[in-house]
Amino acid sequence: MFLSQGSGDLCNRYRPRTFSNVIEQNTVIRSLQSAVLSENKEQTYLFYGEHGTGKTTTARILAMSLNCSNLKDNGDPCTICEDCSNIIKDVHPAVIEMDASDKTSVNDIRTLKEGLGLRPLMGKAKVLILDECHQLSSSAQNALLKISEKPPKGVFFILCSTEPKKILPTLRARSQGHKFTLVSNKSIRNLIQMVATVEVGDIQEDIVDALTEVSEGRPRNALKNLQKAIYIGLGNRKAVLGSLDLGERDPELISLCRLVMKFDVTWREVVSQYKKLPSTIDAETMRRVLAGWFRSCLERARTPIEARRAARALELFVEIFPPVKPEN
Ligand SMILES: [Zn+2]
């Protein structure tokens, strides 16, 4: 449980500030907690996985732990010392966050290299967080590889990427990789319920369900969707549900998806639900919703049986509804 902190939108106010507050990602978190406590720290990390799953948030927590002057026994940063507060406020001189989609030139990496050799003005560690690092040109990636081969003492790189396959294999091999996965609907639900309770006091169950569904296992989406719903007014149920991508708009489609994922469903039941679909749903919407739903079930499957079921459903529906090719 963590409380609202700072100001700004919900994503910012409920952003986890310690490893212990990160939602799920247990393997990654445990490994990072022990990494910050160890004497021989890895200096290059690669955080990869779906967007909205907490890579940059965790990178900032790692930067705090590496600099914190009052580190907790479990590796969590204290969040209140001068270094921690400056990192939270994004004004720490030794923690640099770059979005590679903005700065892709090799020169930026070289300029950074020149600065990296200097002792940090503040804190113990210089940390470069590089978002979307697969978007760096290959010469920029090569420059980064050179620096990470022999990084100056106290300098750390945290590379974040949604497409790690586009990163040079040599750079990937240099880094300690950590995979971030979509989180369970149960955790997304808890997050929505907890934040809504703090912010507005109460929220209807079906709104929580719909928000959970459209958030697709991404805590950031959950907070963004909740923010939108609060803005519309949680009492205005119809408008809130109507504003979401799924939910009210295609309830029959969602029922069909749910039915297919049930273990004891019969083909007859599926056909009967399929026949209930309104004729206004076009093939492309059908394809998008079904493929999206089963893909997200597959990504969040907790058992091999669940995964096989989702994979089979995905395969089947993609066969029935192939992507529409744009006309020339
Ligand atoms: Zn601290």
Residues whose N, C-alpha, C, O or C-beta is under 5 A from the ligand:
A	BS01	ZN	C68 S69 N70 P77 C78 T79 I80 C81 C84
